Amino acid sequence: MRTIEWDDGVVKMIDQRKLPRELVIAQFTDYREVARAIKEMYIRGAPAIGAAAAFGLALCARGSKAKTRAELLANLEEAALTLRRTRPTAVNLPWALERMLEQARKAQYTQAVSPVGPNYRVEQIANALVAEAQRIADEDVEVNRRMAAHGAELIEDAYNILTHCNTGSLATVDYGTALGVIRTAYEQGKRIHVWVDETRPRLQGARLTAWELMRYGIPMTLIADNAAGHLMLTGQVDIVLVGADRVAANGDVANKIGTYKLAVLARENGIPFYSVAPTSTVDLSLPSGEQITIEERDSAEVTQVGGVGIAPEGVPVYNPAFDVTPHRYITGIVTEEGIVYPPFTPGLRRAKALRYAAASLTGYSGQGVADEEIRA
């Protein structure tokens, strides 16, 4: 089962707010509904958000009343702006939207001469965007499996692995990033055990990662976030694997709040710390993590658990959804093009360029990043 998929003009996605109590498939036929689903975290995880944005733009194209190519492009730009505003930290969202818009602009030229009039061109652009969104989704699965193969080389038999938030199928279209590495190591026959951070305040570890690992039959233990340091100090963690929502050019990583703390603890205790992220999550336009926008979310996520209040009424709350881990605390970054080690800047550029070249061979020229960005 994929986290998100296109079904004849309907976008279907697992409503992750309901897990683990219920497995509910939500359906959307309008890009505004998809934007709301991203904002309200029906779907989350950088790769999955990117796919959702792409499918949202495809819905806009299919539902547009535009009569001309120019009108359709204007509709798409407006929809892209709405989708882009939903969550500011994950780079996969604007990356996917720009890729879709580039496809729309390119399609306008390939259909410039048509004997059946301008409406034919509008329809062709819409069909091209549906196909491009599906390619983004399918590529995500392929990329995840390639990352997992590289990352599994880091996992030795009998390893205890600590992970944070959710980085499995639910955070992607399918298979997963850091959790994909864990799945592959387990499928290779390695005897592993996973420590699962509960991941306050939305409990993605307790609700989602625990659910996924139990479905796969992978040995795991759920812990409170604050127990991680004790486990490291007492020699019960061999490696830390996390995901990423945006990776800056110097290797600074934005990820779920609490990741930075784990990285510092891992360094203090001599434990390797890896981020697992596709090249689409690498943002070479940002020199460092200082330029990454950190999303702040509703105070109720901190003052309530399951809708039940746990804090005094009216208490002031600061609720950043992400933090930035400086590259000096990161052992390596696992991508689909291999594992990048310090110094990160040349390695990340090389990985991005390899992915860019491979994408160009398949007919897509943009990959969400300009030539100048890779060569900078």
N, C-alpha and C positions, 0 to 999 in steps of 0.2 A: 504494500500500500504506500503510495506517495503522499507526502505531506500536502502537496498542492498539485492540481492537474486541470487541464482544459477538457471539457466534455461538450462538444457541439454548441458552443456559444455560452456555456456556463462554466464559471470558475469554481471548482470544488476544493475546499481545504479543511483539514482537521481543525476543529475548534479547540485549541490547546488550553483554553481557560477551563474547560470541562474535565480535563484529565487530572488524576487517573480514575476518577469516579465513573465517567462516561466517555465513550468514543463517539463523538458527534461530528458529522460531516456537514459543514456549512456551505451554502451555495450562493453565488453572486452573479448578477447579470449586468451590473453597472459599475463603472470604474470608481464612482464615489463610494459605493459599498465596499469595494476592495480597499480604498484608502482608509475608511473607517475600521475595517478589519485589521489593517496594519497598525493603526494608531491604538486600537483597543487590545492589541496583542492576541487576536484570534490566531495569528501567525507571528512568529518571531524567529530570530536567528538571521544573521546577515545574508547568507545565500538564499534562504527561503523568502526573505523580504524582497530581494532582488527579483526572484522569479514571480512573486506576487505582483510587483510593480509592472513587470513586463506583461503579464496577463491582463492587468488592469488597463494598460494602454491598448492592448488588443481588443478589449471590450469596448473601449471608446471608439476605436476605428470601426468595429462592426456595427455599433449602434448610432454612428454619426449620420445626420441628415444632410451632410455636405453634398453640394452639387458639383463642386469643382475641387481640383487638387489643392488649390490655395486654401479653400475653406476647411478642408480636412486637416491640413497641416496646422492651421490655426487652432482647430479643436484639439488636436493632439498636444500642442504646446500648452494649452490651458489645462488639459488633464494631467500632463506631466508635472506642472507646477503644483497642482493639488496633491498628487502622489508624493512629490519630493518633500513636501512640508510635513509629512506624517511623522518621520523619525529622523533626526539630524545626524546621528553618529555613524550608523552603518553605511559604508561607502558603496556597498553593492546596490543599494537602491538608486542613487543617481547614476551609477555605472550602467545598470540595466536600462534605465530610462533613456540615457544618451545613446546607447546602442540601438534601442528601438527607434528613436527619432532619426538616427542616421540611416537606418533601413528605410524609413518612410521617405526621407529626402532622396535617397538613391532610387527608390522605386518610382518616384515621380519622373525621373529621366528615362528609365527603362520602358515606361509606358507612355512616353511623350507623343508617339505617333500611333494612333489607333483609329481604325475605320468605323468603330461603333460609338464614338463620342466620348465626352469627358467623364460620364458616369462609369464607363468601363474602367477608366484609370483609377477612380476613387475605389471601386470594388477591388481592383488588383492590389492597391496599396494596403487595403484592409486585410486581404488574404495574405499578403507578404508579412504583415505584422503578426498575424496569428502564427504563421510558420516560424517567424523569428523568435517569438516568445516560447514556442515549443522547443526550439533549438537551445535556448538559454536553459530551460529546465532539463533537457536531456544531457546537455554538456555538464551541468552541475553534478549529475550522478556519475558520469564518467570521470570528472575531475576528482570527486571525492574518493573514488576507488583507487585512482593513481596516487593521491596523497596518502591514503591508507597503506598502500604497498610500501611507499618510502618510509612512512613513520613506523611501521611494524618492525623495521630493522632495528629500531631503538629499544624494543621490548625484549627482554630476556626471560627465559623460563623462570617461573616462581616470583615474578615481579609483583610488587604492590604499587598500584598506580593511583595517584590522587587527581581528581578532576573537579572542575568547578562549572556551575550553571549546566546548561544542556547543549551538547554539541553533536547530537546524534541525527537520526533521520528527521526528527521533528524540527531541527534547526536548519535543515537543508531541504532539497527536493526529495532526496533519499540517500541513505547510507550514513552520512555524517562526516564531520571533520575530525576533531580529537577522538570522539567516540567511534568514528570509523576506523581509526588506527587501532583502538582497543578491540573492536570486532574482528578485524583482520588477524591480529595477534592471536586471539582466541580460536579463530577458525583454522589457524596454522597449527593448532594443538598445544600452544603454550599454556602452561598452568599459571593463570594470572588472577589477581584479586583487585577490585576497584573500590577505593574510598570515595564516596559521593558526598560532596559538600551540599548541604540543604539549599544554600544560595538564597539568603534573604535579600530583598523583602518578598519577592514573588515566588520563591521556593521552586525554581525551575529544576533544581537538582532533586529535591524530594519528590516533586510531582511528576517530572518528565524523565529525567535520566534514570532514576530508580525503576520507573515503569518500563523503559526500554530495555535496560539491562536484565531485568527479571524475565521479560519476554524472550530475550536471546539465551537465557540460561547462564549468563556470565556471573561468576561469583562476585558479590558486591556487599558493601556495608554502608548504610547511610549514617552520616555524622553531622553534628552541628558545625556551622562554619568555624566557630572558635576552637574546635577540637583539632584542627589541622596542625597547628603549631606543636601540640603535645605529641601527635603521631610522628612528626618529623624528628623531634628531639629524641624520641625513644626508638628511632631506627625502624619505624614501620612503614616508611614511604621510600620507594626506590626512584621514582620519576614523577614529575607533575606535567600533565597535558591539559592545555586549555585551548579555546578557540580564539577568535578575534573578530571584531566588528570593523576595525580599520587599522591598517599598518602603515605608519609613516615611512618616508624614504630612508630614514636612519635606523629603522627597526623598532622604534617605539610602538607599542601595541595598545590599542584601546579595546577593552573587553569588559565583561560584566563586572560591576562593582565588587571589590574584594579580591580581584586578580592581583593587583599590585602587592597587597599584603602577603599573598601566597608566594609571590616571586621573591620578596625580601626574605621571608622565612626559609625558602628553599636555598637561597644563596648562603644564609647564615649556617645552614645545616649541611652544606655540600651536596645538595640534591639537584640533578639536572632539571631545568625548567624549559619546556618547549611550547610554542604556540603553533597551532595547526590551522592554516588559512590558505585558501586558493589565491592565485595571483589577482583575481578580480577584487579582492579585499585590500590589496596593496595600493596605496594612494601615493604615487611618486610626486604629486604636486605639492605635498606637504613636507617640508624639510624635517620636521620633528613632531612629536606628539603634542607639543604646546599649541599647535594650530588646530587640533581636533576639537570640534564642538561636542561638549558633553551634555547629553539629554537629561533634563530634570523631569521627574514624573510626579504624579499626584501624591499628596501627603498621606492619603488613605492607605496606600500600599505599605506604609510603615506603621500607622496607628491601628490598623485592622489586620486580622488574619481570618480569611474566609468570611469576611463581612462582619466579624465580631470585633468590637473595639477592645484594645488592650492598653491604651494610653489615656491619660487625662484629656478631657474635652478641651479643645482649643490649644493644645500644646504646639509650640513652634516645631516645624519639621524641615529638614534638608534632605532631599531624596535624589541624589545623582544616580542615574541608571548604570553608568560606566565609570571606570577610572583608566588612567594611562600608566602602563608599566614601562619605565625607561629601558632602552635596549641593553644597558649594561647588566641587567638582571636576567636576560634571556639567553639561554644556551644556544638555541637555534630556532628557526622558523621552518616548519614543514610545509612545502607547497607541492603542487602537482608536477612541478619541474624538478623536484629534488629538495633536499634539506639545505637551507641557507644558514651559514655560520658567519660570525663576525669576521671582518667588518661587513655590516649588513647592506650598506648602500649599493656597492657594486653587485653583490649577489642578488639583491632584490630586482635591480634593473635587468640583470641577465635573465632571471626567471621570467620577468614580465615580457622581455623581448622574445624569449623562446615561445611563450604562449601567444604573443602577438603574431609571430611568424607562422606558427601552426594555424592560427585562426585565418590569416590571410590566404593560406593555401586552400582553405575551404570556402573562400569567397567573401569572407567578412573582413573588411579592412580596418575597422576602428578599434575593436576590443575595448572601447571606452577610454582609450588613452591615446593622445596624439604622438606622432613620431618624435616631436621635439621633447616630449616628457621623458621618453625612454632614453634619448640620446643626451639629455641634459647632464 
